[in-house]
Amino acid sequence: MQITAAMVKELRERTGSGMMECKKALQETDGDIDVAIENMRKSGLAKADKKSGRIAAEGRVAIEISEDGKNAIILEINCETDFVSGGDDFMSFVTAVAKTGLASKPKSVEELLALPLAGGAATVEETRQAMVAKIGENIQVRRFELLATENGSFGSYAHGVRMSVLVEMENGNDDLIKDIAMHIAASNPAFVSESEVSADVLEKEKEILRAQALESGKPADIVEKMLEGRVRKYLAEITLVGQPFVKDPDKTVGALLADAGAKVTRFIRYEVGEGIEKKQENFAEEVMAQVGAK
């Protein structure tokens, strides 16, 4: 059967694949578009599986908040290069997955992948596999967190596309929530307040600080006083309310919130690729290895 330009065009529109790939698929199925699509989906799955072992440490973080401000999701989707992460297809996929998660509230990444993607008939996983086949990079839905609130509201701040902060606040307003989220992006506190710091974490830090203080050679009672001051400083550094506010370092975040009668209940800060060990390329070693192999 003759493969016409119209047939190739239709297959491209239905699959998003390249012209030559579509033409080849139609030739292999003697012009049967439906069978060609099925074969291409199987091929896409094979390609996705083949690329799944490659490191994907680039990507985007996205946040979606419900219209009433009572539900929110923050998620990270990874790819291999910043070039792909800036593409329209990848950006649209990230946004659609976030909307899907917010609407359906899955309990795990696996459940999220099995859901129909917002705005389409295919699942999140099927769409991911098709994108891997089309773009040629490993793409992974890495993580997400869903939050709901009764007494507060959510707000966020995005530093470019690589870092986003989601904040839950009681008695706040949009401007204050955004300012606090921006502060968290810049200062990266580990906890909201001292009450969240576990006894184990605090005791471990005390041991380190006590050993440092004892090296001064001062008497034990003086060392304990030094320790108290250093512990207070440590807690101020790691807690949101104890840190100097980035826009007004003369005032702590806690004082800022107190003046506004507001309270931060929790926050989540995602940065693309954090915790992923990136492959370090050494061009000289690579060339020498190739030379030695000959």
Steps between C-alpha positions, in 0.01 A plus 500: 500500500626846415579712809372850430603830659149531645535167680836601644354835608209331677731261684726786604205693637372200694837394647718811502785297347741601225417479130748224414396291801134529395578412139698193607223387735241528221720308258538219753120474545411548131326828576292387799511807724346337808746212495782746438397695810489181707847398379637847567362493853671165559819643355465805720471279806818318399680831452375627834621185676840529328543862610365454854848432639644829381541777756226761485601787729358795307132584474237715664317551826134598477235604750123499452260648756122452495282803436388515863861479622427195713684231300839506334760279334870545443681258269828445318538344157849432367667474162865480395573849363391856570432535127215248523376643832447833325302352212128557457418127498677437831353810665149403389550147634615626839202735531255229392642249751472757779137570412430127486653445843313790658166381358536129578718504816701179445686350794820412314695566181384161373135599547565834331657330198194278458255794485363641172700814427298823519379601158564163332395136478843346571631446852786699647730200450395444138558867428839486671604201290388674180705807595809287564460346154446838338759709685763233553572572868420324823202674662390412851221615731720506808294619797203702616323606817132580541385731777157598628405761759186592695599818684774636276575567137783421260735723309820447309811648349691369199863590448517440127390145420758314708383590850156551649369546852149418621387664826196440719412801713222594741368859510735608223451675169636432153784753526618372838489136391702584188757693706540209740525250212768719340689507829485120525632468144797721588579385856394133491389449862460139611206555736226752569581537871700346784210272594558302178867428578523147634683426825744275312598773254542754779702267723733408215565868429553568871770232513684667213465848648602380848817339362584825320441703818715267715793560269510857631630368834241697699337363817198271465248758625622752241491231232132431578417869466687510170307192393166666575586794278624282216190281514277808477700617199477157336122484546460850358698398193300186419148620583290728283373716785851546640664619179547869412244590233678538164321826416564650846791328683435710812180302556458122532240314300332415830467869586367576153232233536412613853452859383259375232320262736587215261645152546686270262371148551737324260698543182656286229802606296590305186811558294555315172746214527574530873622167628565361150862411436591650165747332272826692484635513149877508447570564132875432525447164670234407246732574208788308659272203563397496135862528387604217731222278369630517144 
